[in-house]
Amino acid sequence: MPVYNCESYIVAAIDSILNQTLTAFELIIVDDCSTDKAIEIVSSYKDERINFIQKKIKSGLVASLNIGINLSRGKYIARMDGDDISHLTRLEKQVNYLDQHSEIDLCGTAYQLIDSQTIVSFPICHDDIKIGMLEYCPLAHPTVMLKKSFIGNNNLRYLNEFECAEDYELWTRCVSLGKINNMPDVLLSYRRHNNQFSITNKKNQDKNSAICRVNMLSLIWKNASLNDQYTRELLFQNETFHNINKLNDVIGWMDELVRLNMEKACFDAHKFKDYVKIKKNSTIRRFYLNQTIYTPKVLCQFLKVYKNYKGCFSTLEYCKLALKCLVFWKLNFARR
């Protein structure tokens, strides 16, 4: 449990661990030079299961997490934050799950937002989680429990250069080295507040998360990069192009990705093909529905490939496209 200036929430967080139905554990609390009463509060606990580490120099969350890993002595390592609340059966259920599924190296859970009925869940099985990592981080960091031997055997640690997305980056390495699952159980109450590190550093989090997505794609396509237009089209789709040749190039490239994945067996072949199909459909829809200039030529191009793309459009959308192409063309012709 890394701690920094969380005096308002730390008691609830610590108590939720000390009162677990599974009682055999060590709670490693690493303070990053808090300036509020967090140190005083943690020091007031006399439970022998607490190992309280006070850093002499503030070095950030990633350093605190790695200190916790290095000091841990148990079979499993569980993550926890100083402002969340673990449900009382969390450790017992996760330990039982990992004991009963020896092939799983790491597992997360669903969580509920504090002061809300909102439940956030994630893909359950390894193959879905791996596909999900192309888009986002499909594991809730403070719910994770993993095998100490898995971390040790693969020399895995969090990286400072991925601050604010250090968990996402670590999972992108773990998913190729071991097996990851999520339990469907809601085992943590997650707190959102304006002082959260992920909120105050959102720009850095977005930047590093984008790199994680590209790193996942690079498992099958070595040229993946943030600056590559094809990569952006698949992973970010933040632009619309208006050249039919470019559309054909991108669609052809996506089909090549499916072939490369079949060859390298990186992602589940069926799930990856479905993932790429959704991306292709989105790209095609944006091309034809977000044109800046509609002409009969655009309509003719569309009709030539309609039998291949008809699943991307509703009948109403097709009619609107045809109407736009004819009406805007007539209007432009009349202005001349």
N, C-alpha and C positions, 0 to 999 in steps of 0.2 A: 504494500500500500504506500505509494508515494504521496507525500504531504507537502503542501505549501499554502500557507495563509487560508486555512479552511476551518477556522475556529467555530463558525456557525453550524457546521455540519459534521465535524469530526467525531463527536460523541455517538451520534446515531450510526455512523459508519463502523466505528470500532465495536460498539455493542452488538451490531448485527452479525459480526464475526465471532465474538466471544460467546455468544448465545447459540451458536450452531448446534444442530443435533449430532453432528460429528464433532467430537471433542479433541481428537488427537491431531493437532496441527501446531505449527508455529506461525505467528503473525509478525512478519517483518515490516516495520514501518520506517520509511526513509524520509526524513525531513530535509528540505532544500533551503535551509536558513530562513524559516518563517519569521515574520516580524510582528505577527499578531499573537494571540494566546494559544496557538496550536501546540507549541512545544510544552507549555505548562499543562495543558489538558492531557496530552499523551503521557507525560511524566507522572501524572497523578494515578495512573492505572498500575496496579500491583500484580497483575496476572503474569505468572511465570512463562506463559506461552508467547508473550510479547517480546520481541527483540527490536528495541528502538535505536535507530541509527540517526545521529545528528551530524550532518555534513558541516565541516568547518568553512567551506567555500561554496557559494551558490554555483551549481554547475548544470542545472536544468533537469527536466523530466527524464530525458533519455538516460542520463547518468544514474539517476535514482532507480530507474527500472533495471538497469544492468547490475547495479549493486545488489538489488533484491535477488536477482537470479544467481549471482555469484555466492551469496550467503545462504541460499536455500538448501535444506538438507533432506527434504521429503521426497517421496516417490513422484509426487505431482506438484506442480506450481500453479497456483490460482492467482489471477489478477483481481485487484480491487482498487477503487479510488476513494479518496478521503471525503467525498461529498455524495456518495451513493449508499444504498442500503441493500445488502444481500439478504434474500429470504432465508429463513432459519434452516431450511432443508437443503440449501444450495450445495454446500460442500459434500454432504452425504450423497445426494443424487448424482452429482458429477463424478465423484469417486466410484460409485457403483457402476455408472455407465462406462467409464474407462476400464474398470476391472472386468466387466462383462464383454467388452468389445476391444480385445487386445490389439486388433489391427488399427484402431484409431489412436493417433498421436496427440491430437488437439481437439478440444470441443468448446463451443460457445453455447449460449442459450438465448432465448427471447428475453425481453425486458418490458417493464411497464414504466411509463413516465410518472414521476412523483406529482401528486396533485392533479392527476388526470386519469381517465379510463383508457387512454391510448396504449395499446400494446404493439410493440415493434418486434417483428419476427424476421427470420432470414432463411435462405435456402437450407435444407436439411443435409442433403448428401454431398459427398466430396465433389462429384462431377459438376453439380449445379453451382457449388461454391466457387469452383475454379473458373467456370464460365462467368459468374457474377463479378469476379475480380477484374474482368475487362472493363467494367463499368463503375464499380464502387467497392467499398470494403464490406464484404458480407459477413463480418464477425463483429460483435460488440465487444470492444476491448476489455471493459471491466467485468465481463461475464466469462472470460476465457479460462480454461484449465488445460494444462498440457503436461506431457511426460518430461520429467527432469532429464531422463536418459536421452530423449529425442533432442532436446536442446544441447546437451553435452556432446553427444556423438557427432552432431553436425556443426558444432562450434557456432551456434546461432546466438546473436545478440542484436539489440536494437541499434540503429545507426543514427548518429547525431545529425547528419546531413538531411535526414528525412523528418526532422522535428515537425510535430503537428500531424504527421502521417506515418509516424514511426511504426505503429502497429500494422497498418496496411502494407508497408514495405516488407516487414518481417513475414507476414502471412504469404506474400507473393513468393518468398523463398521457401517457406515451409510447405506450400502446396505441391511443390515439385519434388520434395524430399520425403514426405510422409503423407498420411491420410488425415483429412480434416472433416469433421461433421459438426452440425449444430443440433442441439437438443431442442425440441419444440416447447419445452417447459419454460414458463416465465419464472426466473429464479433471481431476478435483480430488479430493484426500483431505481431508475436512472433520474438524476436531477439535472435540470437545465437552468442555468442562471447566467447573467451577463458577464460574470468574472471568469467563466470557464476559459481555459487556455485555448480550446478549439474555436471559441467565438472571438476572443481578443486577437487571435492570430489566424483568422480565416483565410486571408490572402496567401499566407505561407502554406496553409493546409491544402488549399486548392491547387497551388503550384506543385507541391510534392505528390499529391494524389494523382495529378495528371501524369507525372513521371511513372508512377506505379502502374497505371493503366497501359502506358506504352511498353513498360518492361514485360508485362504479361503478353502483349501482342508479339514482342520480339522473340518469344519462345518458338514461334513458328515462322516469323518473318523478320529476318535479321536487319532489314533496312528501316524498321519502325523507328520513328523519332517524332518529337513534338513539332518539328518544322516540316514534316512530310505531309503533303496534301491528302494522300490516300489514307494515311493513319488518322488524320483529323476527321476525314469523312466517316470512317468506321467508328471511332471512339468518341468523337465530340460533336460532329455534324453541326458545326457553328457557322456554316456558310452555304449559300446556294449558288451553283454555277449555272450558266445559261447556254452552254455549248453541248450539242448532242454528242459530239465526238468524245468530250470529256466524260459525259455520262456513261458512254459505252466503255471507256477505259476503266472507270471506277467499278462498274458492274463486272467487267472481265477480271479485274484484280480481285474482287471479292470471291468470285468463283475459283480463282487460283488459290486463295487462302484455304478454301475448303479442301482442295486437292492436296495442298501442302500439309494440312493437318492430318489427312488420311495417311499420308506418307510418314509423318513424324509421330503420329499417335500421341499428340500432346493433350488435346482436349477430347472428350467423348465425341466421336464422329457425328452421331445423330444430333446431339444437343448443339454442337458447334454449327452444324449445317442449318439448324433451325434459327440459331442466333444470327447468323449471317443473312438468312432469308429476311428476317425482320429488318435488318439494317438496309438491305437492298430495297425492300419495299418503301422504307422511309425516304431513301435517297431518290427513288423514282418519283414518289409523290411530291417531294419538294421541288424536283426539277419541273414537273408539268403543272403543278398547282401554284407555284410561286414565280412564274415568269414575269418579267417586267414588260415584255412586248409579246402580245399574242397575235399570231398570223395564221393563215391557212397552211403555211409550211409547217408550223408547229403541230397542227392537227394532223397533217399528212404523215409526219414523222411518228406521231403517236399511234395512228391507225396501223402503221406497218409493224409495230411491235406490240399492239394491244393484246393479241392472243397470249403473249408471254407475260404481260403485265396486268392483265384484266383483274387478277385477284387483288391488286393494290388499290383499286378504285371502286366506289359504289356507282350504281347507274346514275344517280343524281350528280355525282362529281364529274362523270364522263360527259353528261349533258351540259353542265356548266362550262367545262373546258371547251367543248365544241362551240357553244354559244359565244364565249369570250373571243375565241379565235376568229369567228366570222364577224361579230359586231365591231370589235376593235379594229379589224382590218378595214371594214367598210367606213368607219369613222375617220381613220387615217387617210383612206383613199379620197373621201369627200373633202377633207381639209386641203388636199392638193388642188 
